[in-house]
Amino acid sequence: MFARILLCLGALLLALPAASAKPVVSDVRLGVHPDKTRLVIELSEAPSYRVFSLADPARVVIDLPAVDWSNGAEQDGVGLVSALRYGLFMPGTSRVVLDLDKPARVLDTFVLPPRGGKGYRFVLDVGPTDRETFLAQTRQPPVESKVPLPALAVSLPAAPKKGGDSRPTVVIDPGHGGVDPGAIGVSGLYEKDLVLGYGLALRDALLKTGRYRVVMTRDDDRFIPLRGRVKIANDAGGDLFISLHANINASKTLHGAAVYTLSENASDDEAAALAAKENKADIIAGVDLSGQNEVVSQILIDLAQRETMNLSKGLGNMLVDSLGQSTTLLRHTHRYAGFAVLKSPSVPSVLVEVGYMSNPREERDLRSPKHRAKVVAALVQAIDQYFTVQQAYR
């Protein structure tokens, strides 16, 4: 009898991980039909869903429970869909964003049961329409499954309080994340994954010195809005904010790291274009920005921020000197542009582009632990120098 009870308990324990595991996505595909474009997401379980549209630019957004995307293949846009992206949006919620080539009406949404060796299939059809009809669709309530998703609660990682810790606080911001992959390298590597590795390595190196308190805007694959990243830095009482990114360019030969600090007057056309691209991260993730002020007008660049900008420029110069000792630098390495993520009024902030993922040789370097260690060591050296100078002026 006792042995039978143990067997039952063992079976229950073995079943628990499977029961609590996320639904697995086995395929994501788009198909073109004469009168519509069809999205199919194949899953191990029938999902709840929420579907809505956003304008300017035109998008259809699908929210699902948190799912495992590891088997989902990259999908190019076809038909009415110019681009498709998916990933974790907020804890508990995954998101799919369809960028539309032209206004499109959601014709149907439904879930098919397993059949013919295929799992559950979430299906969404969109058909062509005019702009007025599309705009009317954006004002309609979301289309929801019979068992609705929980209401979306936008939550940010809690910034730990300083307490009695007098050490400087360094906030590390790995760019992009979740539904926003960032740039895609020549090997298919996502920027969000590359820079998360650099961010975690920088965190570990700074903590190892014992001289700093470190806060991460994200330490996993999640989406954090641009304003949320600035808020985390401010709430944490940050003394420095370092945002990590990687770049791509139509030229496969362009290579080298670069450092950016805030200025409304961009240092060159490339810096302006990069800032414009990065500032669209919230749109890429399907965030409704209607009724929101631009980030530029949300945070006034007052006298306090002028001081912060001067400190940021000083750190930027130190980073250029330090990085130049161990890695290749882009020409005119220290650049200026209006990056939304650098607009904290009180935390000196820099954005570091570690290199170009569009250059096959440099992408290989960026992926190597040896190169990452060199870059991280250079960043730590510059951070040490920055705070040594600050202490001298106190």
Protein Blocks (a to p, Z undefined) as FASTA:
>chain_A
ZZmmmmmmmmmmmmmmmmmpccddfbdcddddfkbccdddddfbdcdddddddehiaddd
dddddddfklpccdddehjbfbdcdddfbghiacdddddfbdcddfbdcddddeehiacd
dddddddddfklmmmmmmpccdddfbdcddddddddddddfkjafbdcdddddeeehjln
bjadfkopafklmmmmmmmmmmmmmmmnopaccddfbfcdcdddfklmmmmmmmnopabd
cdddddddfblkbgcdddddddfbdfbfklmmmmmmmmmmmmmnopafehiacfklmpcc
dfklmmmmmmmmmmmmmmmmmmmmmpccdehkbacdddfklmcfkbccddddfbdfkbmk
lmmmmmpmklmmmmmmmmmmmmmmmmmmmmmmZZ
